[in-house]
Amino acid sequence: MSERPGFLVQGERARLFPVLADTSKEGRTLSIVLACMETIDEFGKALLSSLGVKVGSRTRVEAYTEVVLKHRGDGKARPDGLLVLRSGSSTWTVLVEAKVGNSELSASQVETYLELARLNGIDGLLTISNQFAPLPSHHPVALGSSVLKKAGLWHWSWMYVLTQATLHLENGEVSDREQRVILNEMIRFLSHPSAGVKGFEQMPAAWTAVANAVQAGGTLTAKSTEVLEVVGAWYQETRDLSLILSRQLGEEVSVRVPRAHVLDPALRLKDDAELLANECRLRSLFSVPNTAAAIEVAADFNRRSIYASMRVAAPGDRKSTKARLNWLLRQLAKSKPENIHIRLFWPGRGPFSQHPLSLLRQTPEAAEQGGKVVSSFEVVYARDLAGRFAQRRNFVVDMEDSIPDFYEQVGQHLKAWQPQAPRIKEDRTDPADVGTAAIQQEAEEAVLERNVDGEITGPIASDSDGAIAHV
């Protein structure tokens, strides 16, 4: 067994079956998860790789709970756990702080543990709670830039941990039978209400305030506390939604974040707050493996509606709008037409046209527009929530019902058009061979013309350089 890190004064190895008081839900849940990360190689290394840590085949994971550090700062803070990764002569360490149920991380607590990490030469802090973050590197708690310089900071939601475990088990990524049994038991434990693990259940009070302000014709300010809180809640809901889709599809579904926003979470918050203030809407993109396009999801405060859409290029091998539209309609033959519309985009900068799917099924020629040929399609799901839009819990329920429904009706059927592979012509004569034969025939005719007596001493042939010679 490897030696305990020198900065660790006290701490037990994480246990699959911890003996703790009934009131210590956080310690019990964290101990079981950390023990599984240490025991189940594929699961532990997959989770840790999401932190940007290089985890090789020879990397060893050690997990500790109830840790006491050598340098304690004010002496009161005591992290819930510690992870140690050993790879050859190098070691990487991270403190772990967990919350379950309705308990949330506070800025002061996170700052304290980051300071403890700095004092003890620990690489960073990992927090786990029922709060959601779009990426492990984006923390749900707002912190100053000076605090973030002390050590690395990452966050997992418990649902993220549960989803990763489910995907690993269902996709057969855990090869050892005993490890599969252990992972399955961990999933059963985390899925039970007693573990304190839950999804994102309702928007904050600010959601109702902002929705009502927009309906009353008021204006929003991008820097207001309410707008920033609503954007943060939108991030949590879309992240939870991506995990729900992941579990339903058995494939990892992610929220697509522009590179500039990945590198700068504050810029992402600023840009989306400005979008909400200026256009009264929020939007996110979801990436689903092997689908025709990304799924755009939006909430429109003016219309009190939620939208989901996918856009694909029209098939280039069909000449008319009607033929191109029929290509799309065949893909949606099994889709329920309720709430589904088709947008047609035309060459140039002109506006798109839109028609209900039910109408185009009956009269596809209604989409034609003055001889123009459509260049791309967008399949749009629109659901008017009316008064439910401003209701904190009902909005989440409707989102988590509508988006999977859109994927079932549209996303899993839609295919991107691809040009067909070129085919061999019926006449397989190589044009290069035809050209060579023509040149040779011309040369032979020229030789015959030069023989004024019409006598040929032998058959005509060409030498290795293609010159004509008498044999």
C-alpha positions as CSV (number, residue, x, y, z in Angstrom):
1,M,0.0,0.0,0.0
2,S,1.3,3.5,-0.8
3,E,2.3,5.8,2.0
4,R,-0.2,8.4,3.2
5,P,0.6,11.9,1.9
6,G,2.8,13.9,4.2
7,F,0.2,16.7,4.7
8,L,-2.5,14.3,5.9
9,V,-2.4,14.0,9.7
10,Q,-5.6,11.9,9.9
11,G,-7.9,10.1,7.5
12,E,-9.4,6.7,6.7
13,R,-9.4,5.0,3.4
14,A,-12.9,5.4,1.8
15,R,-15.1,2.4,2.6
16,L,-17.9,0.8,0.5
17,F,-19.8,0.1,3.7
18,P,-19.1,3.1,6.0
19,V,-20.0,2.9,9.7
20,L,-21.4,6.4,10.3
21,A,-24.2,8.0,12.3
22,D,-27.6,8.3,10.5
23,T,-27.2,12.1,10.5
24,S,-24.0,11.8,8.4
25,K,-25.6,11.4,5.0
26,E,-22.9,13.4,3.3
27,G,-20.1,11.3,4.7
28,R,-21.9,8.0,3.9
29,T,-22.7,8.9,0.4
30,L,-19.3,10.4,-0.4
31,S,-17.4,7.4,1.2
32,I,-19.3,4.9,-1.0
33,V,-18.7,6.9,-4.2
34,L,-15.0,7.5,-3.5
35,A,-14.5,3.8,-2.6
36,C,-16.1,2.9,-6.0
37,M,-13.8,5.3,-7.8
38,E,-10.8,3.7,-6.1
39,T,-12.1,0.1,-6.7
40,I,-13.6,0.3,-10.2
41,D,-10.8,1.4,-12.5
42,E,-12.8,2.4,-15.6
43,F,-15.3,4.4,-13.6
44,G,-12.8,6.2,-11.4
45,K,-10.5,7.2,-14.3
46,A,-13.4,8.3,-16.5
47,L,-14.7,10.7,-13.8
48,L,-11.2,12.1,-13.0
49,S,-10.4,12.6,-16.7
50,S,-13.4,15.1,-16.8
51,L,-11.2,17.3,-14.5
52,G,-8.6,17.6,-17.2
53,V,-6.3,15.3,-15.3
54,K,-4.2,12.8,-17.3
55,V,-5.1,9.4,-16.1
56,G,-3.0,6.6,-17.6
57,S,-3.4,2.8,-17.4
58,R,-0.9,2.6,-14.6
59,T,-2.4,5.5,-12.5
60,R,-3.4,4.4,-9.0
61,V,-6.3,6.1,-7.3
62,E,-6.4,6.4,-3.5
63,A,-9.4,7.9,-1.6
64,Y,-9.6,9.1,2.0
65,T,-12.5,10.4,4.2
66,E,-12.6,12.3,7.5
67,V,-9.3,14.0,6.7
68,V,-7.3,16.2,9.0
69,L,-4.6,18.3,7.3
70,K,-1.2,19.3,8.7
71,H,-1.8,23.0,8.0
72,R,-5.4,23.7,9.2
73,G,-5.7,27.4,8.7
74,D,-8.2,28.6,11.3
75,G,-8.5,25.1,12.6
76,K,-12.2,24.7,12.1
77,A,-12.5,23.6,8.5
78,R,-12.4,19.9,7.8
79,P,-12.8,18.6,4.2
80,D,-15.0,15.6,3.7
81,G,-12.5,13.7,1.5
82,L,-9.2,13.5,-0.4
83,L,-8.3,11.9,-3.7
84,V,-4.7,11.0,-4.5
85,L,-3.5,10.0,-8.0
86,R,-0.1,8.3,-8.3
87,S,1.5,7.8,-11.6
88,G,5.1,6.8,-11.5
89,S,7.0,9.4,-9.5
90,S,4.3,12.1,-9.9
91,T,1.3,12.6,-7.5
92,W,-1.8,14.7,-8.0
93,T,-4.1,15.5,-5.1
94,V,-7.5,17.1,-4.7
95,L,-9.7,17.9,-1.6
96,V,-13.3,16.8,-1.8
97,E,-16.3,18.7,-0.2
98,A,-19.8,17.2,-0.5
99,K,-23.3,18.3,0.1
100,V,-26.5,16.2,-0.2
101,G,-30.2,16.9,-0.2
102,N,-31.1,20.6,-0.1
103,S,-27.7,21.7,1.3
104,E,-25.8,24.0,-1.0
105,L,-22.2,25.1,-1.2
106,S,-21.4,28.6,0.0
107,A,-18.8,31.0,-1.3
108,S,-17.1,31.4,2.1
109,Q,-16.8,27.6,2.5
110,V,-15.4,27.1,-0.9
111,E,-12.9,29.9,-0.3
112,T,-11.8,28.3,3.0
113,Y,-11.1,24.9,1.4
114,L,-9.2,26.6,-1.5
115,E,-7.0,28.3,1.1
116,L,-6.5,24.9,2.8
117,A,-5.4,23.4,-0.5
118,R,-2.9,26.2,-1.0
119,L,-1.5,25.9,2.5
120,N,-0.9,22.2,2.1
121,G,0.4,22.1,-1.5
122,I,-2.8,20.3,-2.7
123,D,-3.6,20.8,-6.4
124,G,-7.2,21.7,-6.0
125,L,-10.7,21.3,-4.6
126,L,-13.5,19.2,-6.0
127,T,-17.1,19.9,-4.8
128,I,-20.0,17.6,-5.2
129,S,-23.6,18.6,-4.5
130,N,-27.1,18.7,-6.1
131,Q,-26.2,22.0,-7.7
132,F,-25.5,21.7,-11.5
133,A,-22.7,23.2,-13.5
134,P,-22.4,23.1,-17.4
135,L,-18.8,21.9,-17.2
136,P,-16.7,20.5,-14.3
137,S,-14.5,23.6,-14.7
138,H,-17.5,26.0,-14.3
139,H,-18.4,26.3,-10.6
140,P,-22.1,26.9,-9.5
141,V,-20.8,29.3,-6.8
142,A,-19.7,32.7,-7.9
143,L,-16.1,33.5,-6.7
144,G,-13.6,36.3,-7.2
145,S,-10.7,35.8,-9.6
146,S,-8.2,36.2,-6.8
147,V,-9.7,33.3,-4.9
148,L,-9.5,31.0,-8.0
149,K,-5.8,31.6,-8.2
150,K,-5.1,29.7,-5.0
151,A,-5.8,26.2,-6.4
152,G,-7.8,24.4,-9.1
153,L,-11.5,24.2,-8.6
154,W,-14.0,21.7,-10.1
155,H,-17.6,20.6,-9.5
156,W,-19.7,17.6,-10.1
157,S,-23.4,17.2,-9.4
158,W,-24.5,13.9,-7.9
159,M,-26.6,13.3,-10.9
160,Y,-23.5,13.6,-13.1
161,V,-21.8,10.9,-11.0
162,L,-24.9,8.7,-11.2
163,T,-25.2,9.2,-14.9
164,Q,-21.6,8.3,-15.6
165,A,-22.0,5.2,-13.5
166,T,-25.2,4.2,-15.4
167,L,-23.5,4.8,-18.8
168,H,-20.5,2.7,-17.9
169,L,-22.6,-0.1,-16.7
170,E,-25.1,-0.2,-19.6
171,N,-22.4,0.2,-22.2
172,G,-20.3,-2.6,-20.9
173,E,-17.3,-0.4,-20.1
174,V,-16.5,-2.2,-16.8
175,S,-14.9,-5.5,-17.8
176,D,-14.6,-7.2,-14.3
177,R,-17.7,-9.0,-13.1
178,E,-17.2,-8.2,-9.4
179,Q,-16.7,-4.5,-10.3
180,R,-19.9,-4.5,-12.3
181,V,-21.8,-5.8,-9.3
182,I,-20.3,-3.1,-7.0
183,L,-21.1,-0.4,-9.5
184,N,-24.7,-1.6,-9.9
185,E,-25.1,-1.5,-6.1
186,M,-23.7,2.1,-6.0
187,I,-26.3,3.1,-8.6
188,R,-29.1,1.5,-6.5
189,F,-27.8,3.4,-3.5
190,L,-27.6,6.8,-5.2
191,S,-31.0,6.3,-6.8
192,H,-32.7,5.8,-3.4
193,P,-34.1,8.9,-1.7
194,S,-32.1,8.2,1.5
195,A,-28.9,9.0,-0.3
196,G,-30.0,12.7,-0.7
197,V,-29.3,12.7,-4.5
198,K,-31.8,14.5,-6.7
199,G,-32.2,16.4,-9.9
200,F,-32.9,20.1,-10.5
201,E,-36.5,20.5,-9.4
202,Q,-37.5,24.1,-9.7
203,M,-36.3,27.5,-10.9
204,P,-35.5,30.2,-8.3
205,A,-38.0,32.9,-7.2
206,A,-36.2,35.3,-9.6
207,W,-37.6,33.2,-12.5
208,T,-41.2,34.2,-11.6
209,A,-40.2,37.8,-11.0
210,V,-38.5,38.1,-14.4
211,A,-41.2,36.3,-16.3
212,N,-43.9,38.6,-14.8
213,A,-41.8,41.7,-15.5
214,V,-41.6,40.8,-19.2
215,Q,-45.3,40.1,-19.4
216,A,-46.0,43.5,-17.9
217,G,-43.9,45.2,-20.6
218,G,-41.0,46.0,-18.3
219,T,-37.3,46.1,-19.2
220,L,-34.5,43.9,-18.0
221,T,-31.0,44.8,-17.0
222,A,-28.2,42.4,-17.8
223,K,-26.4,43.2,-14.6
224,S,-29.4,42.8,-12.3
225,T,-29.3,40.2,-9.6
226,E,-32.5,38.6,-10.8
227,V,-31.3,38.3,-14.4
228,L,-28.0,36.7,-13.4
229,E,-29.8,34.3,-11.1
230,V,-32.2,33.3,-13.8
231,V,-29.3,32.6,-16.2
232,G,-27.6,30.5,-13.6
233,A,-30.7,28.5,-13.0
234,W,-31.1,28.0,-16.8
235,Y,-27.5,26.5,-16.8
236,Q,-28.5,24.1,-14.0
237,E,-31.7,23.0,-15.7
238,T,-30.1,22.5,-19.1
239,R,-27.3,20.5,-17.5
240,D,-29.8,18.3,-15.7
241,L,-31.7,17.9,-18.9
242,S,-28.6,16.7,-20.7
243,L,-28.1,14.1,-18.0
244,I,-31.7,12.9,-18.3
245,L,-31.3,12.5,-22.0
246,S,-28.0,10.6,-21.5
247,R,-29.7,8.1,-19.2
248,Q,-32.7,7.7,-21.6
249,L,-30.5,7.2,-24.7
250,G,-27.6,5.3,-23.1
251,E,-25.3,7.8,-24.8
252,E,-23.5,10.8,-23.3
253,V,-25.4,14.0,-24.2
254,S,-23.6,17.3,-23.6
255,V,-24.4,21.0,-23.6
256,R,-22.3,22.5,-26.4
257,V,-20.5,25.6,-25.1
258,P,-18.4,27.9,-27.4
259,R,-14.7,27.7,-26.7
260,A,-14.5,31.3,-25.6
261,H,-17.2,30.5,-22.9
262,V,-15.4,27.3,-21.8
263,L,-12.3,29.4,-21.1
264,D,-14.1,32.2,-19.5
265,P,-17.3,31.3,-17.5
266,A,-17.8,35.0,-16.6
267,L,-18.0,35.9,-20.3
268,R,-20.6,33.2,-20.8
269,L,-22.8,34.5,-18.0
270,K,-22.4,38.1,-19.3
271,D,-23.3,37.2,-22.9
272,D,-26.4,35.1,-21.9
273,A,-27.5,37.8,-19.4
274,E,-27.4,40.3,-22.3
275,L,-29.4,38.0,-24.5
276,L,-32.1,37.7,-21.8
277,A,-32.1,41.4,-21.2
278,N,-32.2,42.4,-24.9
279,E,-34.3,39.6,-26.5
280,C,-36.1,38.1,-23.5
281,R,-35.0,34.6,-24.3
282,L,-32.4,32.0,-23.3
283,R,-30.9,29.3,-25.5
284,S,-28.6,26.3,-25.3
285,L,-27.3,23.7,-27.7
286,F,-27.2,20.0,-27.0
287,S,-24.9,17.5,-28.8
288,V,-26.3,14.0,-29.2
289,P,-23.9,11.4,-30.7
290,N,-24.6,10.5,-34.4
291,T,-27.5,12.9,-34.9
292,A,-28.1,15.0,-38.0
293,A,-27.5,18.3,-36.1
294,A,-27.2,19.9,-32.7
295,I,-30.5,20.4,-30.9
296,E,-31.2,24.1,-30.0
297,V,-33.4,24.6,-26.9
298,A,-34.8,28.0,-26.1
299,A,-37.1,29.7,-23.6
300,D,-39.0,32.7,-24.9
301,F,-40.3,35.0,-22.1
302,N,-42.3,37.2,-24.5
303,R,-44.3,34.2,-25.9
304,R,-44.1,32.2,-22.7
305,S,-43.0,29.2,-24.8
306,I,-40.2,26.7,-25.1
307,Y,-38.7,25.6,-28.3
308,A,-36.5,22.8,-29.6
309,S,-35.2,22.7,-33.2
310,M,-32.7,21.0,-35.6
311,R,-31.5,22.4,-38.9
312,V,-30.3,20.4,-41.9
313,A,-29.3,21.2,-45.4
314,A,-31.7,20.4,-48.2
315,P,-30.6,17.5,-50.5
316,G,-28.6,18.9,-53.4
317,D,-29.5,16.1,-55.8
318,R,-33.2,17.2,-56.0
319,K,-34.0,20.1,-58.2
320,S,-37.3,21.5,-56.9
321,T,-38.5,22.7,-53.5
322,K,-41.3,20.1,-53.5
323,A,-38.9,17.2,-54.2
324,R,-36.5,18.4,-51.4
325,L,-39.4,18.8,-49.0
326,N,-40.7,15.3,-49.7
327,W,-37.2,14.0,-48.8
328,L,-37.7,15.6,-45.3
329,L,-41.3,14.6,-44.9
330,R,-40.4,10.9,-45.5
331,Q,-38.1,11.1,-42.5
332,L,-40.9,12.5,-40.3
333,A,-43.5,10.0,-41.5
334,K,-43.9,8.6,-38.0
335,S,-43.7,11.9,-36.1
336,K,-46.8,13.2,-34.3
337,P,-47.5,16.6,-36.0
338,E,-48.7,18.4,-32.8
339,N,-46.5,21.4,-32.1
340,I,-44.1,20.7,-35.0
341,H,-43.4,23.2,-37.7
342,I,-41.1,23.3,-40.7
343,R,-39.1,26.4,-41.6
344,L,-37.8,26.7,-45.1
345,F,-34.7,28.8,-45.7
346,W,-34.1,30.3,-49.2
347,P,-30.9,31.4,-51.0
348,G,-29.9,35.0,-50.2
349,R,-30.7,37.1,-47.1
350,G,-34.5,36.9,-47.3
351,P,-36.7,35.7,-44.5
352,F,-37.6,32.0,-44.0
353,S,-41.1,30.7,-44.4
354,Q,-42.8,28.4,-41.9
355,H,-45.7,25.9,-42.1
356,P,-47.1,23.3,-39.8
357,L,-46.0,19.8,-40.4
358,S,-49.7,18.7,-40.6
359,L,-50.3,21.1,-43.5
360,L,-47.2,20.2,-45.5
361,R,-48.1,16.5,-45.3
362,Q,-51.4,17.2,-47.0
363,T,-50.2,19.9,-49.5
364,P,-46.4,20.0,-49.9
365,E,-46.8,22.4,-52.8
366,A,-47.9,25.0,-50.3
367,A,-44.2,25.5,-49.4
368,E,-43.2,26.6,-52.9
369,Q,-42.2,30.2,-53.3
370,G,-42.1,31.8,-56.7
371,G,-39.8,29.3,-58.3
372,K,-37.2,29.5,-55.6
373,V,-35.4,26.3,-54.4
374,V,-35.2,25.8,-50.7
375,S,-31.6,25.6,-49.4
376,S,-32.1,24.2,-45.8
377,F,-34.8,23.1,-43.4
378,E,-35.3,23.6,-39.7
379,V,-37.7,21.4,-37.8
380,V,-39.1,23.3,-34.9
381,Y,-41.0,22.1,-31.8
382,A,-43.0,24.9,-30.1
383,R,-44.9,24.5,-26.9
384,D,-46.9,27.4,-25.4
385,L,-46.8,27.1,-21.7
386,A,-49.0,30.1,-21.0
387,G,-49.2,30.6,-17.2
388,R,-47.1,27.6,-16.4
389,F,-44.1,29.3,-17.9
390,A,-43.7,31.6,-14.8
391,Q,-44.3,28.7,-12.4
392,R,-41.0,27.6,-11.0
393,R,-41.6,23.9,-10.7
394,N,-44.0,23.5,-13.7
395,F,-41.5,25.1,-16.1
396,V,-38.9,22.4,-15.2
397,V,-41.5,19.6,-15.5
398,D,-42.6,20.8,-18.9
399,M,-39.0,21.3,-20.1
400,E,-38.0,17.8,-19.0
401,D,-41.1,16.4,-20.8
402,S,-41.0,18.4,-24.0
403,I,-37.3,18.0,-25.0
404,P,-37.2,14.2,-24.8
405,D,-40.5,14.2,-26.7
406,F,-39.0,16.3,-29.5
407,Y,-36.0,13.9,-29.7
408,E,-38.4,10.9,-29.9
409,Q,-40.6,12.5,-32.6
410,V,-37.9,14.3,-34.6
411,G,-34.2,13.9,-33.5
412,Q,-33.9,10.2,-33.7
413,H,-35.5,10.1,-37.2
414,L,-33.7,13.1,-38.9
415,K,-30.8,12.3,-41.2
416,A,-28.4,14.8,-42.8
417,W,-28.2,14.7,-46.6
418,Q,-25.0,13.5,-48.1
419,P,-24.1,13.4,-51.8
420,Q,-24.1,9.9,-53.3
421,A,-20.7,8.3,-54.1
422,P,-19.8,8.6,-57.9
423,R,-20.7,5.6,-60.0
424,I,-18.8,3.8,-62.7
425,K,-20.2,4.8,-66.2
426,E,-21.8,2.1,-68.3
427,D,-19.1,2.8,-71.0
428,R,-16.0,1.9,-69.0
429,T,-13.5,3.1,-71.7
430,D,-10.8,5.2,-70.0
431,P,-10.7,8.7,-71.6
432,A,-6.9,8.6,-71.4
433,D,-6.8,5.3,-73.4
434,V,-9.1,6.9,-76.1
435,G,-6.8,9.8,-76.4
436,T,-3.7,7.6,-76.8
437,A,-5.4,5.5,-79.5
438,A,-6.4,8.6,-81.5
439,I,-2.8,9.9,-81.4
440,Q,-1.4,6.6,-82.6
441,Q,-3.9,6.4,-85.4
442,E,-3.0,9.9,-86.6
443,A,0.7,9.0,-86.6
444,E,0.1,5.8,-88.6
445,E,-1.9,7.8,-91.2
446,A,0.9,10.3,-91.5
447,V,3.4,7.5,-92.3
448,L,1.2,6.1,-95.0
449,E,0.9,9.6,-96.6
450,R,4.7,10.0,-96.7
451,N,5.1,6.7,-98.7
452,V,4.4,8.1,-102.1
453,D,4.9,4.8,-103.9
454,G,2.3,3.1,-101.6
455,E,4.8,0.3,-100.7
456,I,5.1,-0.7,-97.1
457,T,8.1,-2.8,-96.2
458,G,6.5,-4.3,-93.0
459,P,3.9,-3.9,-90.3
460,I,3.9,-0.6,-88.5
461,A,4.7,-0.6,-84.7
462,S,5.6,1.9,-82.1
463,D,8.8,1.7,-80.1
464,S,9.1,2.1,-76.3
465,D,8.9,5.9,-76.6
466,G,5.7,5.8,-78.6
467,A,7.5,6.7,-81.9
468,I,6.4,5.0,-85.1
469,A,8.8,2.5,-86.8
470,H,8.8,0.0,-89.6
471,V,9.6,-3.6,-88.6
